[in-house]
Amino acid sequence: MSTIYLGIDVGSVSTNVVVLDQEGQVLTSVYLRTHGQPIVAVQEGLRQVVNTLGRDLHVAGVGSTGSGRSLAAVMAGADVVKNEITAHAVAASYAVPGVQTVLEIGGQDSKIIILRQGIVTDFAMNTVCAAGTGSFLDQQAARIGIPIEEFGRRALESRNPVRIAGRCAVFAESDMIHKQQQGHPLEDIIAGLCEALVRNYLNNVGKGKEILPPVVFQGGVAANAGMRKAFNRTLGTEVIIPEHYGVMGAVGAALLAREAGVKTSAFRGFDLAEREFHSGGFECKGCSNHCEVVELKEGRRLLARWGDRCGKWSNAVAV
């Protein structure tokens, strides 16, 4: 029986599940679109793990992260629950020892993490504007009729990138349309967009940060060769793309579970992929905070509540 560690990263766009062996090597990874159904995504992720590795597995630890980490933790029985900054920093440090800067751009948000001597000293997140994120690049690729898989390659073919206003998703799209109407080649427009989005990222998320090498670029957008080239040119250094760049949050969660060294994992079993879960919520009117309380049920059994500040609801549930 193989001993493994599970990492689950539930985000607004994607849900990722990673399996590590005892040495911390990735045995398999699953990338799924969340589609607004995190419960279904987590179940499908676990189902695919079993389909790949079989059921002869001993889960020694489970870690969860991402915006849906609380839900995933209750569902799966996580031993470690950490925020995205910690998970991504741990994964980057494991992949590239001595990393000092982590650039992470996902489907709908982006972040920068500054590390010094293996410790996170600063970070920033951008969850307001979608410019530069994976969903925005998907939209622009679809609008100009190019598969997103070819977007980066076409950017590399550019000889004279045009100047695109990248400070806002709306302005960037308008500028792209204007440049198309003027007759600029698509390759130059795409390359110009990549450079604009890198400028936007560095001027907003990276504003005031001391970006020192080694620089690790991770998240789904790291697959875009045009964005990689734009970061290289703007920063004046070669950004490093880790092997599992698209699922680094889940890798970090699994590593944290491995480091926790729990004697017996709280993992609730791979058969939870076939169980019936329901999530819901309500607004507590007990005080002026009007907390939005989230609850998770398995069948009719209430598993957990969270989201209240005082613990009135969450502390009343015996899991």
C-alpha positions in Angstrom: 0.0 0.0 0.0 1.4 3.4 -1.1 1.5 6.2 1.5 0.4 9.5 0.0 -0.4 13.1 0.8 -3.3 15.0 -0.7 -3.4 18.7 -1.6 -6.7 20.3 -2.5 -6.9 23.8 -3.9 -10.5 25.1 -4.5 -10.6 28.4 -6.4 -13.3 30.4 -8.2 -12.1 29.2 -11.6 -10.3 26.0 -11.0 -10.1 23.2 -8.5 -6.9 21.3 -8.3 -6.0 18.0 -6.5 -2.4 16.8 -6.2 -1.0 13.6 -4.8 2.5 13.5 -3.3 4.6 10.4 -2.3 6.5 10.3 1.0 9.5 12.0 -0.7 7.3 14.9 -1.8 7.3 14.0 -5.5 4.1 14.5 -7.5 2.5 11.2 -8.4 -0.5 12.7 -10.1 -2.3 16.0 -10.4 -5.9 17.0 -11.5 -6.9 20.3 -12.9 -10.7 20.9 -13.1 -12.9 23.9 -13.8 -14.9 24.7 -10.7 -17.9 26.0 -12.7 -19.4 27.4 -9.5 -19.8 23.9 -8.1 -16.8 23.3 -5.7 -18.4 20.2 -4.1 -18.8 18.5 -7.5 -15.3 19.5 -8.5 -13.6 18.1 -5.4 -15.5 14.9 -5.8 -14.5 14.6 -9.4 -10.9 15.3 -8.5 -10.8 12.5 -5.9 -12.5 10.2 -8.4 -9.8 10.9 -11.0 -7.1 10.3 -8.4 -8.5 6.8 -7.7 -8.9 6.1 -11.5 -5.2 6.9 -11.9 -3.6 5.4 -8.8 -6.1 2.9 -7.7 -7.6 2.5 -4.2 -4.6 0.8 -2.6 -3.5 4.1 -1.0 -2.8 5.1 2.6 -3.6 8.8 3.0 -1.2 10.1 5.7 -2.2 13.7 5.4 -4.6 16.2 3.6 -4.1 19.9 3.1 -6.6 22.4 1.7 -6.2 25.9 0.4 -7.9 28.4 -1.9 -11.0 30.5 -1.5 -13.0 27.3 -0.9 -10.5 25.8 1.5 -13.0 25.7 4.4 -15.6 23.7 2.4 -12.9 21.4 1.0 -11.5 20.8 4.5 -14.9 19.8 6.0 -15.8 17.6 3.0 -12.5 15.7 2.7 -11.3 15.9 6.3 -8.2 18.1 6.0 -5.5 18.0 8.5 -4.1 21.4 7.5 -6.0 24.4 6.2 -3.9 27.3 4.9 -4.4 30.4 2.8 -3.2 30.7 -0.8 -0.1 32.9 0.1 1.3 30.3 2.4 0.6 27.3 0.0 2.1 29.0 -3.0 5.1 30.2 -1.1 5.8 26.7 0.3 5.4 25.1 -3.2 7.7 27.6 -4.9 10.4 27.3 -2.2 10.2 23.5 -2.6 10.5 23.7 -6.4 13.1 26.4 -6.5 15.1 26.6 -3.2 16.2 30.2 -2.5 13.4 31.7 -4.5 12.9 35.4 -3.6 9.9 36.4 -5.7 6.8 34.5 -6.7 4.6 35.9 -9.5 1.3 34.0 -9.5 -1.5 34.7 -12.0 -4.6 32.6 -12.0 -8.0 32.5 -13.6 -9.5 35.6 -11.9 -6.9 37.0 -9.5 -3.2 37.5 -9.2 -0.7 37.8 -6.4 3.0 38.5 -5.7 4.9 37.0 -2.8 8.2 38.2 -1.5 10.4 35.8 0.3 13.7 36.3 2.0 15.7 33.3 3.4 12.6 31.1 2.9 10.3 33.4 4.9 7.4 35.4 3.4 8.2 39.0 4.2 5.6 40.7 2.0 2.8 40.0 -0.5 0.0 41.6 -2.4 -3.1 40.4 -4.1 -5.3 41.8 -6.9 -8.9 40.5 -6.9 -10.6 43.7 -8.2 -9.6 44.0 -11.8 -9.5 41.0 -14.2 -6.9 42.6 -16.5 -4.0 40.1 -17.0 -5.7 37.1 -15.5 -6.5 33.8 -17.3 -10.1 34.6 -17.8 -9.4 37.9 -19.5 -6.8 36.2 -21.8 -9.3 33.5 -22.6 -11.9 36.2 -23.6 -9.5 38.0 -25.8 -8.3 34.8 -27.5 -11.9 33.8 -28.2 -12.7 37.4 -29.5 -10.0 37.3 -32.1 -10.6 33.7 -33.0 -7.3 32.2 -31.7 -7.3 29.1 -29.5 -5.8 30.1 -26.1 -3.2 27.3 -26.6 -1.8 29.2 -29.6 -2.0 32.7 -28.0 1.5 32.7 -26.5 3.1 31.1 -29.6 1.6 33.8 -31.8 3.0 36.5 -29.4 6.5 35.1 -29.9 6.2 35.7 -33.7 5.8 39.4 -33.2 8.5 41.7 -34.6 7.0 45.0 -33.5 4.6 44.8 -30.5 2.1 47.6 -30.4 1.4 49.8 -27.4 -1.7 48.6 -25.6 -3.3 50.3 -22.6 -3.2 47.6 -20.0 -4.3 49.4 -16.8 -7.9 48.2 -17.2 -9.5 45.2 -18.9 -12.1 47.4 -20.6 -9.4 49.9 -21.9 -7.1 47.0 -23.0 -9.9 45.4 -25.1 -10.9 48.7 -26.6 -7.3 49.4 -27.5 -6.9 46.0 -29.1 -10.0 46.6 -31.3 -8.6 50.0 -32.3 -5.2 48.5 -33.3 -7.0 45.8 -35.3 -9.0 48.4 -37.1 -5.8 50.2 -38.0 -4.5 47.1 -39.6 -1.7 46.0 -37.2 -0.8 42.3 -37.5 -2.4 40.0 -34.9 1.0 38.9 -33.7 2.0 42.4 -32.8 -1.3 43.1 -31.1 -1.1 39.9 -29.0 2.5 40.6 -28.0 1.6 44.2 -27.1 -1.2 42.9 -24.9 1.1 40.6 -23.1 3.5 43.4 -22.4 0.7 45.7 -21.3 -0.6 43.1 -18.9 2.8 42.6 -17.4 3.2 46.4 -16.9 -0.3 46.4 -15.3 0.7 43.6 -12.9 4.0 45.2 -11.9 2.5 48.7 -11.5 -0.4 47.4 -9.4 0.2 44.1 -7.6 4.0 44.5 -7.7 4.0 48.3 -6.8 6.6 49.1 -4.2 7.9 45.5 -4.1 11.6 44.7 -4.4 11.6 42.0 -7.1 14.8 40.0 -6.8 15.8 36.8 -8.5 15.3 33.9 -8.5 11.8 34.8 -9.7 9.2 32.0 -10.0 6.2 32.5 -12.3 3.3 30.1 -11.6 -0.4 29.9 -12.0 -2.3 29.0 -15.2 -1.1 32.0 -17.1 2.5 30.8 -16.8 1.7 28.5 -19.7 1.5 31.6 -21.9 4.8 32.0 -23.7 4.0 35.6 -24.6 3.5 36.5 -20.9 6.7 34.7 -19.9 8.7 36.6 -22.6 7.2 39.9 -21.5 8.1 39.3 -17.8 11.7 38.3 -18.9 12.1 41.5 -20.9 10.5 43.8 -18.4 12.3 42.4 -15.3 15.6 41.9 -17.0 15.9 38.4 -15.7 14.7 34.9 -16.7 11.6 33.9 -14.8 11.5 30.2 -13.7 8.4 28.2 -14.6 8.1 25.2 -12.2 7.1 21.8 -13.6 3.7 21.9 -11.9 3.1 25.6 -12.4 -0.7 25.2 -12.8 -1.4 23.4 -9.6 1.2 24.9 -7.2 -1.4 25.8 -4.6 -2.4 22.2 -4.3 1.2 21.1 -4.2 1.9 23.5 -1.4 -1.2 22.2 0.6 0.0 18.7 0.2 3.6 19.6 1.3 2.2 21.4 4.4 0.2 18.2 5.2 3.3 16.2 4.8 5.3 18.6 7.1 2.5 18.5 9.7 3.4 14.9 10.6 -0.1 13.9 11.9 -0.3 10.5 13.4 -3.7 9.6 11.9 -5.2 11.7 9.1 -8.7 13.0 9.4 -9.3 12.1 5.7 -12.8 10.8 5.2 -12.1 8.3 2.5 -12.2 8.3 -1.3 -15.7 7.1 -1.3 -16.8 10.6 -0.4 -16.7 11.1 -4.2 -20.0 9.2 -4.3 -21.7 10.8 -1.3 -24.4 13.4 -1.3 -23.3 16.8 -0.1 -25.2 20.1 0.0 -24.1 23.6 0.8 -26.3 26.5 1.8 -26.3 29.6 3.9 -28.2 32.3 5.7 -27.7 35.7 7.2 -27.6 35.9 11.0 -29.6 38.8 12.4 -28.4 38.3 16.0 -26.4 41.5 16.0 -25.4 44.4 13.7 -22.7 42.4 12.0 -25.3 40.4 9.9 -22.8 37.6 9.3 -23.3 35.5 6.2 -23.1 31.9 7.6 -22.3 29.0 5.3 -23.2 25.5 6.2 -22.4 22.1 4.7 -24.5 19.0 5.0 -24.0 15.4 4.0 -27.5 14.1 3.3 -29.4 15.4 6.2 -26.5 15.5 8.6 -25.0 19.0 9.3 -21.2 18.8 9.0 -20.1 22.3 9.7 -20.9 26.0 9.7 -18.5 28.9 9.2 -18.5 32.6 8.4 -19.8 33.9 11.8 -17.6 36.2 13.7 -18.7 35.3 17.2 -18.9 31.5 16.9 -22.6 31.4 17.7 -23.2 29.0 14.8 -19.8 27.5 14.0 -19.1 26.5 17.6 -22.5 24.8 17.9 -21.7 22.1 15.4 -20.0 19.0 16.7 -18.2 17.5 13.7 
